[in-house]
C-alpha cells in the first residue's frame, strides 16, 4: 500500500470516529432532555461541543480532498522504497518534499564574437582577448582557434623553449586581396566572450546573414579559416565590422592565419 493511501485511510478513520462521537453526543442530548428538559445550560454546552466537532469534521474533509488532489497530480511516481534487507520502506515522511515546487533551471549561453572587442548591448561582456591558434605550417597541435585573454595566468612557467609541447601562436588577418578587410591585413584579430542569459543555444549559420524563424541574430560576419594549402583549422565567423588589436605591429611573423573563404565547384 502506498504512503499516500495510508494517509488517506488515516483521515477516513478519524472522520468515522468523529461521526461516532457526534452520534453519542446527540444521544446524550436526547437522554438529558428526557431526564430534565429544564437543564438548558447542559444542553447548550453539549451543542457547542457538537458544533466544534462538526467544524473539525469539515476541516478533515477538506484535508482529505487536498490529499486526493495531490495523488492525482503525482501519477507515475514511486512512493515505496527498498531497504537494505529487501523490505518495503514507507516514505510517507518524504511526501512534503515531493510536493515542493521546483524552480525552472536558469538558462544562458556563451559564445565568442570573433574579430570584435565588445559584445552586443543585450549580451553580458565576459572578457576580451586576442585570437590564437596553431602554426600554419605544423601538422600537430590544436585545430581550433582560441580567444586568449590579454591577462593570462601562469601557474609554473619554465624559462626558455621546451621540448615536446603543444604550441600556441598568435594569429593575423591575411586579407590583402579581400576588400572588406583590406585595412586589417597582417594585424592581430581581437575577440570577446559574451553571455546571453535569456537563451540556451547558439550556433553559426554558414552562408547566411539571417536567422531561421524563432532565432535571434547575435552578430553577422564573414567565414574565415586557414588557407587551403596550409594545415587545416576550423571555420569561424569573423565580425563584418572587424577590428584589430591596436598595439600590435604590422607583421608579427608566421603563426595562425585567417583567410576569407570562397566557395568552389567540384572541378574548381
C-alpha positions, 0 to 999 in steps of 0.5 A: 500500500502506498504512503499516500493511501495510508494517509488517506485511510488515516483521515477516513478513520478519524472522520468515522470516529468523529461521526461516532462521537457526534452520534453519542453526543446527540444521544446524550442530548436526547437522554438529558432532555428526557431526564430534565428538559429544564437543564438548558445550560447542559444542553447548550454546552453539549451543542457547542461541543457538537458544533466544534466537532462538526467544524473539525469534521469539515476541516478533515474533509477538506484535508482529505480532498487536498490529499486526493488532489495531490495523488492525482497530480503525482501519477507515475511516481514511486512512493515505496522504497527498498531497504537494505534487507529487501523490505518495503520502506514507507516514505510517507515522511518524504511526501512534503518534499515531493510536493515542493515546487521546483524552480525552472533551471536558469538558462544562458549561453556563451559564445565568442564574437570573433574579430570584435572587442565588445559584445552586443548591448543585450549580451553580458561582456565576459572578457576580451582577448586576442585570437590564437591558434596553431602554426600554419605550417605544423601538422600537430597541435590544436585545430581550433582557434582560441580567444586568449585573454590579454591577462593570462595566468601562469601557474609554473612557467619554465624559462626558455623553449621546451621540448615536446609541447603543444604550441600556441601562436598568435594569429593575423588577418591575411586579407590583402586581396579581400576588400572588406578587410583590406585595412586589417591585413597582417594585424592581430584579430581581437575577440570577446566572450559574451553571455546571453542569459535569456537563451540556451543555444547558439550556433553559426549559420554558414552562408547566411546573414539571417536567422531561421524563424524563432532565432535571434541574430547575435552578430553577422560576419564573414567565414574565415579559416586557414588557407587551403594549402596550409594545415587545416583549422576550423571555420569561424565567423569573423565580425563584418565590422572587424577590428584589430588589436591596436598595439600590435605591429604590422607583421608579427611573423608566421603563426595562425592565419585567417583567410576569407573563404570562397566557395568552389565547384567540384572541378574548381 
